[in-house]
Amino acid sequence: MNELEYVIVIIAIIAGTSAFMLVMTGIYKLISKYVDSRTGARLMEGAVSRAEFLDVKGKLERRIQTLEAIVIDESPEAKALPAADEEEMEAASGLRNRLKTR
């Protein structure tokens, strides 16, 4: 075989490998789209959004800090919880119940 035939063989190998990789990438994308569509359909009705979860988490952290201050007696004015915190407690318990049912 002369040099030209070697060059043609190398170009054919590279082109074949590239075409194979292109086809495999397409198949992978189709499979991943199928899996994603199947997974998205299985979301629960009572799913909690990330924003709602973070909002309740922030409220609960503030309540915990207030309760810790009461226990440690660092801040005497924090001994009485405001009425808004009771509403937050009810909202948080509802969210907690929704998270438990998952």
The 8 nearest C-alpha neighbors of each residue, nearest first, counted from 0:
[[1, 4, 2, 5, 3, 6, 8, 7],
 [0, 2, 3, 4, 5, 6, 7, 8],
 [1, 3, 5, 4, 6, 0, 7, 8],
 [4, 2, 6, 5, 1, 7, 0, 8],
 [3, 5, 7, 6, 2, 1, 8, 0],
 [6, 4, 8, 2, 3, 7, 9, 1],
 [5, 7, 3, 9, 4, 8, 10, 2],
 [6, 8, 4, 10, 5, 9, 11, 3],
 [9, 7, 11, 5, 6, 10, 4, 12],
 [8, 10, 12, 6, 11, 7, 5, 13],
 [11, 9, 7, 13, 12, 8, 14, 6],
 [10, 12, 8, 14, 9, 13, 15, 7],
 [13, 11, 9, 15, 10, 14, 16, 8],
 [12, 14, 10, 16, 11, 15, 17, 9],
 [15, 13, 17, 11, 16, 12, 10, 18],
 [16, 14, 12, 18, 17, 13, 11, 19],
 [15, 17, 19, 13, 14, 18, 12, 20],
 [18, 16, 14, 20, 19, 15, 13, 21],
 [17, 19, 21, 15, 20, 16, 14, 22],
 [20, 18, 16, 22, 17, 21, 15, 23],
 [19, 21, 23, 17, 18, 22, 24, 16],
 [22, 20, 18, 24, 19, 23, 17, 25],
 [21, 23, 25, 19, 24, 20, 18, 26],
 [24, 22, 26, 20, 25, 21, 27, 19],
 [25, 23, 27, 21, 26, 22, 20, 28],
 [26, 24, 22, 28, 23, 27, 29, 21],
 [25, 27, 23, 29, 24, 28, 30, 22],
 [28, 26, 24, 30, 25, 29, 31, 23],
 [29, 27, 31, 25, 30, 26, 32, 24],
 [28, 30, 26, 32, 27, 31, 33, 25],
 [29, 31, 33, 27, 28, 32, 34, 26],
 [30, 32, 34, 28, 33, 29, 35, 27],
 [33, 31, 35, 29, 30, 34, 36, 28],
 [32, 34, 30, 36, 31, 35, 29, 37],
 [33, 35, 31, 37, 36, 32, 38, 30],
 [36, 34, 32, 38, 37, 33, 31, 39],
 [35, 37, 33, 39, 34, 38, 32, 40],
 [38, 36, 34, 40, 35, 39, 33, 41],
 [37, 39, 35, 41, 40, 36, 34, 42],
 [40, 38, 36, 41, 37, 42, 35, 34],
 [41, 39, 37, 38, 42, 36, 35, 43],
 [40, 42, 38, 39, 43, 37, 36, 44],
 [43, 41, 40, 39, 44, 46, 38, 45],
 [42, 44, 46, 45, 41, 101, 40, 47],
 [43, 45, 46, 42, 47, 41, 101, 97],
 [44, 46, 43, 47, 97, 101, 98, 42],
 [47, 45, 43, 44, 48, 42, 97, 98],
 [48, 46, 45, 52, 49, 51, 98, 94],
 [49, 47, 51, 50, 52, 46, 53, 45],
 [48, 50, 52, 51, 53, 47, 54, 46],
 [51, 49, 53, 52, 48, 54, 47, 55],
 [52, 50, 54, 48, 49, 53, 55, 47],
 [51, 53, 49, 55, 50, 54, 56, 48],
 [54, 52, 56, 50, 55, 51, 57, 49],
 [55, 53, 51, 57, 56, 52, 50, 58],
 [54, 56, 58, 52, 57, 53, 59, 91],
 [55, 57, 53, 59, 54, 58, 52, 60],
 [58, 56, 60, 54, 55, 59, 53, 61],
 [59, 57, 55, 61, 60, 56, 62, 54],
 [58, 60, 62, 56, 61, 57, 55, 63],
 [59, 61, 63, 57, 62, 58, 56, 64],
 [60, 62, 64, 58, 59, 63, 65, 57],
 [63, 61, 59, 65, 60, 64, 66, 58],
 [64, 62, 60, 66, 65, 61, 67, 59],
 [63, 65, 67, 61, 62, 66, 68, 60],
 [66, 64, 62, 68, 63, 67, 61, 69],
 [65, 67, 69, 63, 68, 64, 62, 70],
 [68, 66, 64, 70, 69, 65, 63, 71],
 [67, 69, 65, 71, 73, 66, 70, 72],
 [70, 68, 72, 66, 67, 71, 78, 65],
 [69, 71, 67, 72, 68, 66, 73, 65],
 [70, 72, 68, 73, 69, 67, 74, 66],
 [73, 71, 69, 70, 68, 74, 75, 67],
 [74, 72, 68, 71, 75, 69, 70, 67],
 [73, 75, 76, 72, 77, 68, 69, 78],
 [74, 76, 77, 78, 72, 73, 69, 68],
 [77, 75, 78, 74, 79, 69, 73, 80],
 [76, 78, 75, 79, 74, 65, 69, 80],
 [79, 77, 69, 76, 75, 80, 74, 65],
 [80, 78, 77, 81, 76, 75, 69, 82],
 [79, 81, 78, 84, 82, 77, 85, 83],
 [80, 82, 83, 84, 79, 85, 77, 78],
 [83, 81, 84, 85, 80, 86, 87, 79],
 [84, 82, 86, 85, 81, 87, 80, 88],
 [83, 85, 87, 86, 82, 81, 88, 80],
 [86, 84, 88, 87, 82, 83, 89, 81],
 [87, 85, 89, 83, 84, 88, 90, 82],
 [86, 88, 84, 90, 85, 89, 91, 83],
 [89, 87, 85, 91, 86, 90, 92, 84],
 [88, 90, 92, 86, 91, 87, 93, 85],
 [91, 89, 87, 93, 88, 92, 86, 94],
 [90, 92, 88, 94, 93, 89, 87, 95],
 [91, 93, 95, 89, 94, 90, 88, 96],
 [92, 94, 96, 90, 91, 95, 97, 89],
 [95, 93, 97, 91, 96, 92, 98, 90],
 [94, 96, 92, 98, 97, 93, 91, 99],
 [97, 95, 99, 93, 94, 98, 92, 100],
 [96, 98, 94, 95, 100, 99, 93, 45],
 [97, 99, 95, 96, 100, 101, 94, 47],
 [100, 98, 96, 101, 97, 95, 94, 93],
 [101, 99, 97, 98, 96, 45, 95, 46],
 [100, 99, 98, 97, 43, 46, 45, 96]]
